[in-house]
Amino acid sequence: MGDLTEARILIVDDEFTNVRLLERLLQQAGYHNVVTTTDAWQARPLFEQLKPDLVLLDLMMPHLDGIAVMGQLPIPEVAYLPILVLTADVTAEARQRALAAGAKDFLTKPFDRVEVLLRIKNLLDTRYLYLELERQNRSLEQIVAERTQRLMQSEKVATLGSLLAGVAHELNNPLAVLTGHAYLLREGAKDESLATRAEKIRAAADRCARIVKNFLALARQQPPERGEVHLNVVVKEAL
């Protein structure tokens, strides 16, 4: 969670006395990033420049009231950016209009120093909690995306492994025939050149067999393990 005293606060109030009072209260409470204006038309430019964490907004101002100001502020719908309305209008209608326009809280003038600081702290706490939750959601989305990518890659590797295992199995049978005949040809050759050729065929077949063995190792996705076997069982299974 961020440091509340580092929060960026924008004050918009047409009465200079109110602005100075709020500014002094905030500074005494340790808030340093405070920008103020008594001109409601400057609210949006200052908002875009400061990108505040909280707006303290007067409701009743000449030419452009607080409701109109809130309508001008470019606040993303998904973002929690609190606006605390401060006004001398104590009617329920004023409160409803302010909250309906986007205000998160409402405080009537004259306000109590302790209460206004407490409201500000609560709103900033809520904003920082929202930002932290948003950050965690983005982190979780990234983790899910990465794991999904790894899962898809694993599925691709598994599919490739099955394909390689099938290819290796299909190649082993003709390679065994080729190796056997090359051996028989070499053993029965009367001509030295024929024996040499038979040996080359056998060597090439052995090389292919090693490639097939590598295919099988890749398909398993784990190193082969050596262990004791019963040869009779192996021969029967092969037959």
GROMACS elastic network, one bead per residue, 0.5 to 0.9 nm:
[ bonds ]
;  ai    aj funct       b0    kb
    1     4     6  0.87200   500
    1   125     6  0.83311   500
    1   128     6  0.58426   500
    1   129     6  0.66990   500
    1   131     6  0.83019   500
    1   132     6  0.65025   500
    2     5     6  0.87780   500
    2     6     6  0.77275   500
    2     7     6  0.81258   500
    2   125     6  0.87668   500
    2   128     6  0.63101   500
    2   129     6  0.89095   500
    2   132     6  0.87811   500
    3     6     6  0.54727   500
    3     7     6  0.70491   500
    3   128     6  0.89357   500
    4     7     6  0.52856   500
    4    30     6  0.87472   500
    4    31     6  0.75351   500
    4   121     6  0.74244   500
    4   124     6  0.67643   500
    4   125     6  0.75483   500
    4   128     6  0.85458   500
    5     8     6  0.85294   500
    5    29     6  0.80137   500
    5    30     6  0.55267   500
    5    32     6  0.64905   500
    5    33     6  0.79390   500
    6    30     6  0.85540   500
    6    31     6  0.63929   500
    6    32     6  0.64631   500
    6    33     6  0.63648   500
    7    31     6  0.69901   500
    7    32     6  0.78084   500
    7    33     6  0.63524   500
    7    34     6  0.83164   500
    7    52     6  0.74590   500
    7    53     6  0.58927   500
    7    54     6  0.76598   500
    7   124     6  0.76764   500
    8    31     6  0.82848   500
    8    32     6  0.79663   500
    8    34     6  0.60496   500
    8    35     6  0.79032   500
    8    50     6  0.70995   500
    8    51     6  0.73693   500
    8    53     6  0.51643   500
    8    54     6  0.66393   500
    8    55     6  0.87451   500
    9    31     6  0.83365   500
    9    32     6  0.87803   500
    9    33     6  0.62442   500
    9    35     6  0.63217   500
    9    36     6  0.84313   500
    9    50     6  0.83175   500
    9    51     6  0.88055   500
    9    52     6  0.53321   500
    9    53     6  0.59832   500
    9    55     6  0.58084   500
    9    56     6  0.74614   500
   10    33     6  0.86095   500
   10    34     6  0.59875   500
   10    36     6  0.58044   500
   10    37     6  0.81777   500
   10    43     6  0.83359   500
   10    46     6  0.78306   500
   10    47     6  0.72447   500
   10    50     6  0.78210   500
   10    51     6  0.88360   500
   10    52     6  0.61716   500
   10    53     6  0.81804   500
   10    54     6  0.64196   500
   10    56     6  0.61508   500
   10    57     6  0.81920   500
   11    19     6  0.68983   500
   11    22     6  0.80063   500
   11    23     6  0.80990   500
   11    34     6  0.74988   500
   11    35     6  0.62560   500
   11    37     6  0.63641   500
   11    38     6  0.83700   500
   11    43     6  0.85778   500
   11    54     6  0.86954   500
   11    55     6  0.59587   500
   11    57     6  0.60675   500
   11    58     6  0.83294   500
   12    19     6  0.75557   500
   12    35     6  0.87897   500
   12    36     6  0.60283   500
   12    37     6  0.52314   500
   12    38     6  0.59023   500
   12    39     6  0.72661   500
   12    40     6  0.64918   500
   12    42     6  0.85709   500
   12    43     6  0.65872   500
   12    55     6  0.76292   500
   12    56     6  0.62176   500
   12    58     6  0.61511   500
   12    66     6  0.86503   500
   13    16     6  0.71989   500
   13    18     6  0.69831   500
   13    19     6  0.61671   500
   13    36     6  0.80411   500
   13    37     6  0.65963   500
   13    39     6  0.73535   500
   13    40     6  0.73137   500
   13    56     6  0.81169   500
   13    57     6  0.62103   500
   13    59     6  0.81742   500
   13    60     6  0.85921   500
   13    61     6  0.73271   500
   13    66     6  0.89264   500
   13    86     6  0.86765   500
   14    17     6  0.89665   500
   14    18     6  0.82275   500
   14    19     6  0.79931   500
   14    37     6  0.75456   500
   14    39     6  0.60826   500
   14    40     6  0.71095   500
   14    58     6  0.74729   500
   14    60     6  0.84594   500
   14    61     6  0.59816   500
   14    62     6  0.78205   500
   15    18     6  0.55068   500
   15    19     6  0.65024   500
   15    20     6  0.89155   500
   15    38     6  0.63477   500
   15    58     6  0.89635   500
   15    61     6  0.86734   500
   16    19     6  0.50287   500
   16    20     6  0.61874   500
   16    21     6  0.85817   500
   16    37     6  0.84115   500
   16    38     6  0.63537   500
   17    20     6  0.52243   500
   17    21     6  0.61520   500
   17    22     6  0.86836   500
   18    21     6  0.50553   500
   18    22     6  0.61587   500
   18    23     6  0.84232   500
   19    22     6  0.52992   500
   19    23     6  0.60037   500
   19    24     6  0.85289   500
   19    36     6  0.68520   500
   19    37     6  0.76468   500
   19    38     6  0.74963   500
   20    23     6  0.50120   500
   20    24     6  0.60250   500
   20    25     6  0.85545   500
   20    36     6  0.87253   500
   21    24     6  0.52041   500
   21    25     6  0.61925   500
   21    26     6  0.86537   500
   22    25     6  0.50777   500
   22    26     6  0.61178   500
   22    27     6  0.85382   500
   22    56     6  0.89599   500
   22   113     6  0.89712   500
   23    26     6  0.52467   500
   23    27     6  0.61562   500
   23    28     6  0.86183   500
   23    31     6  0.89798   500
   23    34     6  0.71028   500
   23    35     6  0.84734   500
   23    36     6  0.78270   500
   24    27     6  0.51362   500
   24    28     6  0.61155   500
   24    29     6  0.85638   500
   25    28     6  0.52273   500
   25    29     6  0.62390   500
   25    30     6  0.88311   500
   25    31     6  0.88097   500
   25   113     6  0.73816   500
   25   117     6  0.79190   500
   26    29     6  0.50117   500
   26    30     6  0.63799   500
   26    31     6  0.52488   500
   26    32     6  0.77084   500
   26    34     6  0.78945   500
   26   117     6  0.76199   500
   27    30     6  0.50990   500
   27    31     6  0.50466   500
   27    32     6  0.60766   500
   27    33     6  0.88835   500
   27    34     6  0.81873   500
   28    31     6  0.73878   500
   29   117     6  0.78616   500
   31    34     6  0.70118   500
   34    52     6  0.89828   500
   35    46     6  0.80002   500
   35    50     6  0.79624   500
   36    43     6  0.89520   500
   36    46     6  0.86856   500
   37    40     6  0.73248   500
   37    42     6  0.69688   500
   37    43     6  0.73172   500
   37    46     6  0.85593   500
   38    41     6  0.89434   500
   38    42     6  0.82325   500
   38    43     6  0.89266   500
   39    42     6  0.55439   500
   39    43     6  0.72097   500
   39    61     6  0.89267   500
   39    64     6  0.89460   500
   40    43     6  0.53212   500
   40    44     6  0.82819   500
   40    61     6  0.74539   500
   40    62     6  0.83491   500
   40    63     6  0.81162   500
   40    64     6  0.60939   500
   40    65     6  0.74305   500
   40    66     6  0.79888   500
   40    69     6  0.69422   500
   41    44     6  0.69605   500
   41    45     6  0.81375   500
   41    63     6  0.87732   500
   41    64     6  0.71586   500
   41    69     6  0.79093   500
   42    45     6  0.55193   500
   42    46     6  0.60576   500
   42    47     6  0.83673   500
   43    46     6  0.53446   500
   43    47     6  0.59199   500
   43    48     6  0.86787   500
   43    69     6  0.69878   500
   43    72     6  0.86037   500
   43    73     6  0.77591   500
   44    48     6  0.61507   500
   44    49     6  0.85244   500
   44    69     6  0.75549   500
   44    70     6  0.89813   500
   44    72     6  0.66053   500
   44    73     6  0.55617   500
   44    74     6  0.77954   500
   45    48     6  0.52432   500
   45    49     6  0.61701   500
   45    50     6  0.85717   500
   45    73     6  0.89966   500
   46    49     6  0.50081   500
   46    50     6  0.58250   500
   46    51     6  0.79735   500
   46    52     6  0.89126   500
   47    50     6  0.53068   500
   47    51     6  0.54156   500
   47    52     6  0.64198   500
   47    55     6  0.86578   500
   47    73     6  0.71866   500
   47    74     6  0.83172   500
   48    51     6  0.54539   500
   48    52     6  0.83394   500
   48    73     6  0.82852   500
   48    74     6  0.78161   500
   49    52     6  0.85693   500
   50    53     6  0.89535   500
   52    55     6  0.68254   500
   52    81     6  0.80238   500
   53    80     6  0.89422   500
   53    81     6  0.60895   500
   53    82     6  0.71782   500
   53   124     6  0.70820   500
   53   127     6  0.73852   500
   53   128     6  0.87710   500
   54    81     6  0.62973   500
   54    82     6  0.53105   500
   54    83     6  0.59404   500
   54    84     6  0.75719   500
   54   120     6  0.79647   500
   54   123     6  0.77076   500
   54   124     6  0.69770   500
   54   127     6  0.85904   500
   55    81     6  0.80936   500
   55    82     6  0.65608   500
   55    84     6  0.61417   500
   55    85     6  0.82387   500
   56    82     6  0.88172   500
   56    83     6  0.60191   500
   56    85     6  0.60009   500
   56    86     6  0.68966   500
   56   120     6  0.88770   500
   57    66     6  0.64031   500
   57    69     6  0.86262   500
   57    70     6  0.87846   500
   57    83     6  0.68863   500
   57    84     6  0.61620   500
   57    86     6  0.59265   500
   57    87     6  0.82800   500
   58    61     6  0.68834   500
   58    65     6  0.77404   500
   58    66     6  0.57959   500
   58    84     6  0.86291   500
   58    85     6  0.57899   500
   58    87     6  0.55588   500
   58    88     6  0.88383   500
   59    65     6  0.57450   500
   59    67     6  0.66928   500
   59    69     6  0.89870   500
   59    85     6  0.63477   500
   59    86     6  0.64456   500
   59    87     6  0.54132   500
   59    88     6  0.82948   500
   59    89     6  0.81012   500
   59    94     6  0.84428   500
   59    98     6  0.77182   500
   60    64     6  0.84377   500
   60    65     6  0.53431   500
   60    66     6  0.63057   500
   60    67     6  0.87287   500
   60    86     6  0.89938   500
   60    87     6  0.66370   500
   60    88     6  0.79464   500
   60    89     6  0.78460   500
   61    64     6  0.60327   500
   61    66     6  0.68002   500
   62    65     6  0.62379   500
   64    67     6  0.81112   500
   64    68     6  0.60009   500
   64    69     6  0.66938   500
   65    68     6  0.54384   500
   65    69     6  0.63302   500
   65    70     6  0.88798   500
   66    70     6  0.61988   500
   66    71     6  0.85994   500
   66    85     6  0.79674   500
   66    98     6  0.79194   500
   67    70     6  0.52799   500
   67    71     6  0.64026   500
   67    72     6  0.89445   500
   67    97     6  0.75330   500
   67    98     6  0.64065   500
   67   101     6  0.61724   500
   67   102     6  0.85939   500
   68    72     6  0.64663   500
   68    73     6  0.89839   500
   68   101     6  0.86391   500
   69    72     6  0.51374   500
   69    73     6  0.64019   500
   70    73     6  0.52949   500
   70    74     6  0.85463   500
   70    75     6  0.87488   500
   70    83     6  0.85597   500
   70    98     6  0.88758   500
   70   101     6  0.65994   500
   70   102     6  0.68459   500
   70   103     6  0.79742   500
   71    74     6  0.81153   500
   71   101     6  0.71366   500
   71   102     6  0.83828   500
   72    75     6  0.87772   500
   75    78     6  0.85625   500
   75    79     6  0.71324   500
   75    80     6  0.85948   500
   75    81     6  0.72531   500
   76    79     6  0.53822   500
   76    80     6  0.82799   500
   76    81     6  0.85949   500
   77    80     6  0.78958   500
   79   127     6  0.87762   500
   79   130     6  0.82481   500
   79   131     6  0.83675   500
   80   126     6  0.82445   500
   80   127     6  0.59160   500
   80   130     6  0.67854   500
   80   131     6  0.80704   500
   81   104     6  0.84523   500
   81   123     6  0.87649   500
   81   124     6  0.88157   500
   81   127     6  0.65353   500
   82   102     6  0.84060   500
   82   103     6  0.67331   500
   82   104     6  0.53936   500
   82   105     6  0.77500   500
   82   123     6  0.62604   500
   82   124     6  0.76420   500
   82   126     6  0.86453   500
   82   127     6  0.71909   500
   83   102     6  0.73175   500
   83   104     6  0.54167   500
   83   105     6  0.67029   500
   83   106     6  0.86200   500
   83   123     6  0.85221   500
   84   103     6  0.60725   500
   84   104     6  0.60754   500
   84   106     6  0.57390   500
   84   107     6  0.72761   500
   84   119     6  0.82387   500
   84   120     6  0.77542   500
   84   123     6  0.83496   500
   85    95     6  0.88109   500
   85    98     6  0.71760   500
   85    99     6  0.87325   500
   85   103     6  0.64839   500
   85   104     6  0.80292   500
   85   105     6  0.63042   500
   85   107     6  0.60774   500
   85   108     6  0.81258   500
   86    89     6  0.88246   500
   86   105     6  0.88971   500
   86   106     6  0.62722   500
   86   108     6  0.55863   500
   86   109     6  0.64846   500
   86   110     6  0.89157   500
   86   111     6  0.83258   500
   87    90     6  0.75086   500
   87    94     6  0.89169   500
   87   106     6  0.80739   500
   87   107     6  0.66424   500
   87   109     6  0.54488   500
   87   110     6  0.82979   500
   88   107     6  0.86003   500
   88   108     6  0.53326   500
   88   110     6  0.70917   500
   89    92     6  0.87553   500
   89    94     6  0.64764   500
   89    95     6  0.82981   500
   89   108     6  0.67979   500
   89   109     6  0.78934   500
   90    93     6  0.85124   500
   90    94     6  0.69805   500
   90    95     6  0.74977   500
   90   107     6  0.87943   500
   90   108     6  0.61867   500
   90   109     6  0.83520   500
   91    94     6  0.53911   500
   91    95     6  0.66422   500
   91    96     6  0.88817   500
   92    95     6  0.50789   500
   92    96     6  0.61759   500
   92    97     6  0.86171   500
   93    96     6  0.51097   500
   93    97     6  0.61040   500
   93    98     6  0.85771   500
   94    97     6  0.51538   500
   94    98     6  0.61613   500
   94    99     6  0.86427   500
   95    98     6  0.52401   500
   95    99     6  0.62059   500
   95   100     6  0.84817   500
   95   105     6  0.89738   500
   95   106     6  0.66984   500
   95   107     6  0.89433   500
   96    99     6  0.52490   500
   96   100     6  0.59202   500
   96   101     6  0.84722   500
   97   100     6  0.51256   500
   97   101     6  0.60944   500
   97   102     6  0.88666   500
   97   103     6  0.89407   500
   98   101     6  0.51479   500
   98   102     6  0.66186   500
   98   103     6  0.55795   500
   98   104     6  0.85717   500
   98   105     6  0.85682   500
   98   106     6  0.76742   500
   99   102     6  0.53354   500
   99   104     6  0.63408   500
   99   105     6  0.71730   500
   99   106     6  0.77160   500
  100   103     6  0.70964   500
  103   106     6  0.73094   500
  104   123     6  0.80027   500
  105   119     6  0.79400   500
  105   123     6  0.82543   500
  107   110     6  0.87358   500
  107   111     6  0.69134   500
  107   115     6  0.89686   500
  107   116     6  0.76217   500
  107   119     6  0.87445   500
  108   111     6  0.60265   500
  109   112     6  0.84008   500
  111   114     6  0.87448   500
  111   115     6  0.72738   500
  111   116     6  0.66802   500
  112   115     6  0.52323   500
  112   116     6  0.61750   500
  112   117     6  0.86680   500
  113   116     6  0.54250   500
  113   117     6  0.63208   500
  113   118     6  0.86032   500
  114   117     6  0.53455   500
  114   118     6  0.61019   500
  114   119     6  0.86516   500
  115   118     6  0.50291   500
  115   119     6  0.61065   500
  115   120     6  0.85735   500
  116   119     6  0.50738   500
  116   120     6  0.61609   500
  116   121     6  0.86027   500
  117   120     6  0.50405   500
  117   121     6  0.61273   500
  117   122     6  0.86031   500
  118   121     6  0.50731   500
  118   122     6  0.61388   500
  118   123     6  0.86192   500
  119   122     6  0.51614   500
  119   123     6  0.62044   500
  119   124     6  0.86221   500
  120   123     6  0.52362   500
  120   124     6  0.61621   500
  120   125     6  0.85266   500
  121   124     6  0.51656   500
  121   125     6  0.60022   500
  121   126     6  0.85729   500
  122   125     6  0.50637   500
  122   126     6  0.62271   500
  122   127     6  0.86764   500
  123   126     6  0.51321   500
  123   127     6  0.62394   500
  123   128     6  0.87499   500
  124   128     6  0.61526   500
  124   129     6  0.84783   500
  125   128     6  0.52750   500
  125   129     6  0.61243   500
  125   130     6  0.85674   500
  126   129     6  0.50966   500
  126   130     6  0.61395   500
  126   131     6  0.86615   500
  127   130     6  0.50380   500
  127   131     6  0.61982   500
  127   132     6  0.86172   500
  128   132     6  0.60503   500
  128   133     6  0.84486   500
  129   132     6  0.50887   500
  129   133     6  0.60885   500
  129   134     6  0.85163   500
  130   133     6  0.50475   500
  130   134     6  0.60871   500
  130   135     6  0.85719   500
  131   135     6  0.61209   500
  131   136     6  0.86139   500
  132   136     6  0.61724   500
  132   137     6  0.85337   500
  133   136     6  0.50685   500
  133   137     6  0.60860   500
  133   138     6  0.86173   500
  134   137     6  0.50132   500
  134   138     6  0.62344   500
  134   139     6  0.85949   500
  135   138     6  0.51497   500
  135   139     6  0.62105   500
  135   140     6  0.86381   500
  136   140     6  0.60486   500
  136   141     6  0.84711   500
  137   140     6  0.50058   500
  137   141     6  0.60324   500
  137   142     6  0.85186   500
  138   141     6  0.50102   500
  138   142     6  0.61651   500
  138   143     6  0.86281   500
  139   142     6  0.50900   500
  139   143     6  0.62271   500
  139   144     6  0.86347   500
  140   144     6  0.60637   500
  140   145     6  0.84638   500
  141   144     6  0.50860   500
  141   145     6  0.60710   500
  141   146     6  0.85630   500
  142   145     6  0.50301   500
  142   146     6  0.61029   500
  142   147     6  0.85701   500
  143   146     6  0.50910   500
  143   147     6  0.60843   500
  143   148     6  0.84162   500
  144   147     6  0.51400   500
  144   148     6  0.59336   500
  144   149     6  0.84519   500
  145   148     6  0.50675   500
  145   149     6  0.61090   500
  145   150     6  0.86185   500
  146   149     6  0.50600   500
  146   150     6  0.62126   500
  146   151     6  0.85852   500
  147   151     6  0.59960   500
  147   152     6  0.84862   500
  148   152     6  0.60976   500
  148   153     6  0.84728   500
  149   152     6  0.51166   500
  149   153     6  0.61068   500
  149   154     6  0.85433   500
  150   154     6  0.60268   500
  150   155     6  0.85405   500
  151   155     6  0.61350   500
  151   156     6  0.85433   500
  152   155     6  0.50344   500
  152   156     6  0.61778   500
  152   157     6  0.86027   500
  153   157     6  0.61376   500
  153   158     6  0.85068   500
  154   158     6  0.59965   500
  154   159     6  0.84877   500
  155   159     6  0.60621   500
  155   160     6  0.84333   500
  156   159     6  0.50701   500
  156   160     6  0.60364   500
  156   161     6  0.84088   500
  157   161     6  0.58978   500
  157   162     6  0.85687   500
  157   219     6  0.80698   500
  157   221     6  0.86390   500
  158   162     6  0.62246   500
  158   163     6  0.85899   500
  158   219     6  0.73298   500
  158   220     6  0.87192   500
  158   221     6  0.84900   500
  159   162     6  0.51710   500
  159   163     6  0.62442   500
  159   164     6  0.86122   500
  159   219     6  0.88571   500
  160   163     6  0.50042   500
  160   164     6  0.60607   500
  160   165     6  0.84854   500
  160   219     6  0.71610   500
  161   164     6  0.50516   500
  161   165     6  0.60074   500
  161   166     6  0.85423   500
  161   215     6  0.80656   500
  161   216     6  0.77896   500
  161   217     6  0.89728   500
  161   218     6  0.65346   500
  161   220     6  0.67907   500
  161   221     6  0.78110   500
  162   165     6  0.50508   500
  162   166     6  0.61955   500
  162   167     6  0.86144   500
  162   219     6  0.63144   500
  162   220     6  0.87329   500
  163   166     6  0.51727   500
  163   167     6  0.61815   500
  163   168     6  0.85288   500
  163   219     6  0.80408   500
  164   167     6  0.50021   500
  164   168     6  0.59117   500
  164   169     6  0.84270   500
  164   212     6  0.85706   500
  164   215     6  0.58498   500
  164   216     6  0.67180   500
  164   218     6  0.79466   500
  164   219     6  0.60643   500
  165   168     6  0.50799   500
  165   169     6  0.61092   500
  165   170     6  0.86449   500
  165   212     6  0.87451   500
  165   215     6  0.68727   500
  165   216     6  0.55601   500
  165   217     6  0.89014   500
  165   218     6  0.86954   500
  165   219     6  0.59023   500
  165   220     6  0.83419   500
  166   169     6  0.51359   500
  166   170     6  0.62673   500
  166   171     6  0.86658   500
  167   170     6  0.51450   500
  167   171     6  0.61648   500
  167   172     6  0.86232   500
  167   212     6  0.82873   500
  167   215     6  0.85128   500
  168   171     6  0.50846   500
  168   172     6  0.60407   500
  168   209     6  0.88623   500
  168   211     6  0.88244   500
  168   212     6  0.52419   500
  168   213     6  0.75385   500
  168   215     6  0.65757   500
  168   216     6  0.66252   500
  169   172     6  0.52704   500
  169   173     6  0.70713   500
  169   212     6  0.83187   500
  169   216     6  0.87328   500
  170   173     6  0.61360   500
  170   174     6  0.75791   500
  171   174     6  0.57704   500
  171   175     6  0.60956   500
  171   176     6  0.85998   500
  171   208     6  0.87688   500
  171   209     6  0.83079   500
  171   212     6  0.74080   500
  172   175     6  0.50598   500
  172   176     6  0.59994   500
  172   177     6  0.86781   500
  172   209     6  0.70227   500
  172   212     6  0.73945   500
  173   176     6  0.51926   500
  173   177     6  0.64818   500
  173   178     6  0.87284   500
  174   177     6  0.50036   500
  174   178     6  0.60615   500
  174   179     6  0.85301   500
  175   179     6  0.59607   500
  175   180     6  0.84162   500
  175   205     6  0.61378   500
  175   206     6  0.81432   500
  175   208     6  0.75848   500
  175   209     6  0.68799   500
  176   179     6  0.51353   500
  176   180     6  0.60666   500
  176   181     6  0.85719   500
  176   205     6  0.82447   500
  176   209     6  0.85347   500
  177   180     6  0.51674   500
  177   181     6  0.61358   500
  177   182     6  0.84509   500
  178   181     6  0.53150   500
  178   182     6  0.60191   500
  178   183     6  0.85548   500
  178   201     6  0.79779   500
  178   202     6  0.74065   500
  178   205     6  0.67121   500
  179   182     6  0.51098   500
  179   183     6  0.61790   500
  179   184     6  0.86948   500
  179   201     6  0.76568   500
  179   202     6  0.53099   500
  179   203     6  0.84241   500
  179   204     6  0.88878   500
  179   205     6  0.58732   500
  179   206     6  0.72577   500
  180   183     6  0.51113   500
  180   184     6  0.62351   500
  180   185     6  0.85174   500
  180   202     6  0.81815   500
  181   185     6  0.58562   500
  181   186     6  0.83917   500
  181   198     6  0.86102   500
  181   202     6  0.84799   500
  182   185     6  0.50129   500
  182   186     6  0.60765   500
  182   187     6  0.85479   500
  182   197     6  0.87963   500
  182   198     6  0.51621   500
  182   199     6  0.68362   500
  182   200     6  0.85915   500
  182   201     6  0.61511   500
  182   202     6  0.53077   500
  182   205     6  0.87142   500
  183   186     6  0.51821   500
  183   187     6  0.61390   500
  183   188     6  0.85954   500
  183   198     6  0.70884   500
  183   199     6  0.74802   500
  183   201     6  0.89602   500
  183   202     6  0.67335   500
  184   187     6  0.51197   500
  184   188     6  0.60555   500
  184   189     6  0.83237   500
  184   198     6  0.86149   500
  185   188     6  0.52919   500
  185   189     6  0.57905   500
  185   194     6  0.80591   500
  185   195     6  0.70531   500
  185   198     6  0.60538   500
  185   199     6  0.87223   500
  186   189     6  0.52416   500
  186   190     6  0.87587   500
  186   192     6  0.89639   500
  186   194     6  0.72014   500
  186   196     6  0.74613   500
  186   197     6  0.80347   500
  186   198     6  0.51329   500
  186   199     6  0.64122   500
  186   202     6  0.88948   500
  187   190     6  0.86543   500
  187   195     6  0.74229   500
  187   198     6  0.89033   500
  188   195     6  0.81531   500
  189   192     6  0.71477   500
  189   193     6  0.87146   500
  189   194     6  0.61164   500
  189   195     6  0.54685   500
  189   198     6  0.85124   500
  190   193     6  0.89043   500
  190   194     6  0.75783   500
  190   195     6  0.76515   500
  191   194     6  0.52495   500
  191   195     6  0.63756   500
  191   196     6  0.87594   500
  192   195     6  0.50165   500
  192   196     6  0.61784   500
  192   197     6  0.86475   500
  193   197     6  0.62302   500
  193   198     6  0.85881   500
  194   197     6  0.50652   500
  194   198     6  0.61207   500
  194   199     6  0.85784   500
  195   199     6  0.61520   500
  195   200     6  0.86664   500
  196   199     6  0.50429   500
  196   200     6  0.62893   500
  196   201     6  0.87032   500
  197   200     6  0.50275   500
  197   201     6  0.62678   500
  197   202     6  0.86325   500
  198   201     6  0.50472   500
  198   202     6  0.61886   500
  198   203     6  0.85978   500
  199   203     6  0.60548   500
  199   204     6  0.85488   500
  200   203     6  0.50078   500
  200   204     6  0.61095   500
  200   205     6  0.84875   500
  201   204     6  0.51400   500
  201   205     6  0.61062   500
  201   206     6  0.85809   500
  202   205     6  0.50088   500
  202   206     6  0.61152   500
  202   207     6  0.85934   500
  203   206     6  0.50312   500
  203   207     6  0.62080   500
  203   208     6  0.87014   500
  204   207     6  0.50110   500
  204   208     6  0.62931   500
  204   209     6  0.86068   500
  205   208     6  0.50556   500
  205   209     6  0.61584   500
  205   210     6  0.87177   500
  206   210     6  0.62661   500
  206   211     6  0.87042   500
  207   210     6  0.51221   500
  207   211     6  0.64008   500
  207   212     6  0.87246   500
  208   211     6  0.50329   500
  208   212     6  0.62209   500
  208   213     6  0.85768   500
  209   212     6  0.50214   500
  209   213     6  0.61355   500
  209   214     6  0.86817   500
  210   214     6  0.62747   500
  210   215     6  0.86371   500
  211   214     6  0.50621   500
  211   215     6  0.63040   500
  211   216     6  0.87781   500
  212   216     6  0.63333   500
  212   217     6  0.86965   500
  213   216     6  0.50821   500
  213   217     6  0.62716   500
  213   218     6  0.86903   500
  214   218     6  0.61793   500
  214   219     6  0.85220   500
  215   218     6  0.51409   500
  215   219     6  0.61399   500
  215   220     6  0.87280   500
  216   220     6  0.62272   500
  216   221     6  0.87496   500
  217   220     6  0.52158   500
  217   221     6  0.64677   500
  217   222     6  0.67960   500
  217   223     6  0.65208   500
  217   224     6  0.67798   500
  218   221     6  0.51930   500
  218   222     6  0.74240   500
  218   223     6  0.85881   500
  219   222     6  0.82667   500
  220   223     6  0.75431   500
  220   224     6  0.80685   500
  222   225     6  0.89260   500
  229   232     6  0.88400   500
  229   233     6  0.79725   500
  229   234     6  0.76312   500
  230   233     6  0.54279   500
  230   234     6  0.64829   500
  230   235     6  0.88626   500
  231   235     6  0.61133   500
  231   236     6  0.85487   500
  232   235     6  0.51590   500
  232   236     6  0.61527   500
  232   237     6  0.86049   500
  233   236     6  0.51357   500
  233   237     6  0.61271   500
  233   238     6  0.85111   500
  234   237     6  0.51801   500
  234   238     6  0.60971   500
  234   239     6  0.86240   500
  235   238     6  0.50111   500
  235   239     6  0.61409   500
  236   239     6  0.50724   500
